[in-house]
């Protein structure tokens, strides 16, 4: 299965495939109609505690990635339907 990443602010195209937003907060300035999402999986995004700890600090990215992967392992059941 191929997964393509695309920013929500980029234009949606019919050949994008299934469009899933993984973010806890709805992006500013983007209407639900413009986003053309199939699903919004906010519960799969990094937790608020992890996001606050990371604080967009590039020096923390390696550790953030490790911690987020640990969070994702606990959420496998919430993502199973994406690959079926």
Secondary structure, DSSP 8 states (H G I E B T S, - for coil): -------TTS---GGG-S-EE--SS--TT--HHHHT-SEE-GGGS--HHHHHHHTT-GGGHHHHHHHHHHHHHTTGGGTGGGG-
